[in-house]
Amino acid sequence: MKLYILLYFLFNFLFSKNFIYNEDSWYNITSLESVTSISYNYNKIFFSSLNGLFIYDKNHKDITYASFILNNVDNKNIYIVYYDSYRDKIWLLNKDRIIFKSSIGNAWSNIFFSNLNVNSYRDIINIGSNLNYVIIQLRNS
């Protein structure tokens, strides 16, 4: 009888849904503070903020904190967000560098300010693109 009781509790513990969590089990709630820039693609609007990146989904009509995009980003104070529709890439500017990645990828690529001959994130006022180039607009040029 003790064996049956022990097995019963063991199976309940092992197969209980209360203790088995994955990344999709959690929902991050973060308030959207002051918006620093806005970009969009065909079904999403991206809002950069000093406390992260937010996405408005036009299909579901809801806004969420983009924790899945910012997984590997140390500094989440985003000053500029830009979605490059020509290359399907998301570009972000924070105090440390410009970072970009494919909209479906996980790995970020870095562009350091020294590569652009600028001293600070304050020298960059916009990011854009056309069919041939990605354009980084600087304060002095």
N, C-alpha and C positions, 0 to 999 in steps of 0.2 A: 504494500500500500504506500509506503514511504517513497518507493521508487517511482510510482505513478505520479505522486504529488510533485516530486522533484523534477521529473520529466515535463510535467504540465507547466511549472513555473519557468523552466529552462526554455521551452518552446515559446511561451508567451514573451519572455524577455528578448529572445533572438529575433522573433518575427514581429515585434511590436513596431508600429509606425511612429510611435512617440519618440523613439530614440534613433531612428534612421533618417538623417537629414542629408541633403545635398545642396549645392549652391543655389538651385532654383527654389528651394524651400523658403528662402529669406527674401524679404522685400525691404529695400532701403527707402526710408522717408527722410528727405532733406529739403529744407525750404529753399526756394529760389530767391537769392538775394539780388543785389543790383545786377542787371544784365549788362555785360560788357560788349557782346557782339551777337549777331544772329546770322545763321546760314541755313540752307535747306537743300533737300534733294526731292525726288518725285513724291515721296510719301511721308517725309519727316522734316521737322523744323528743329534745328540745333540752337540752343541758347547757351552761351558761355557766361560764367558767373565767377565771382571770386570764391565761391565754395563748390565749384565743380562744373559739370556739363549736364544739361537737361535736354531731353528730347520730347517733342510733341509729336505724337503719332496721329497723322491726319485720318487714317482709316479707323482707328479705335477711339479717337478723340480724347486722348489722355496724355498727361505729361508725366515723365518719370525721370528720376535721377539716373544718369548713364554710368552706373558703377561697372557694368560689364565692359564698357569701352575703356574706362580709366583704371582697369585692373593693375597694370604694370607702370602706372604713372605716379611718380613720387610727389610732385608738386601739383596739387589739384586746383590751384588758383589760376583759372583760365582767363586770359585777357582777350584772345581772339580765337574763334572757331571758324573754319572755312571748309566746306565740302566741295571738293574738286570733282565736278561731274564728268570731266574729260578723262580722268584717270581713276575715278571711283576711289578717292582717298580722302581721309579726314585729316585736316591740318589744325594743330593747336599751338598757341603761343602762351607760355607761362614765364615766370621770372628767370628760369634757368636756361631755356632753349626753345627752339621750334621743334615740334615733333610731328610726325605724320605716319599714317599706316593705311593699309587697305581697309575699306569699310567692313570686310568680312574676316580680316586677319587679326592676329593677336600681337605680333611683334611691331614695336615702334622703331622708327628710324629717327636719328637726331641730327639737327643742324645747330651747331653752337654759334653764338654771336660772333666769336672771333673769326669764324669762316666767312662771315658777311662784312667784316670790318666795322662792326658796331659795338658799342660798349654795353648796352643795356636793352632790355625789352622795351623801354620807353622810346627808343629810336625807331621802332617798327610800328607803323600806324595801320597797316592793312596787308592782307594776303589775298591774292586773286589768281586767276588763271585764264588762259585762252587755249586754243587748240594745240599750240606749240610749246608754251612756256607756263611755268608757275611764276607768279610775279609777287615779289615782296616789296611793298612800298615803304621807303624809309622817310623819316621826318625831313631830312635835308635834301632829298632828291626824288 
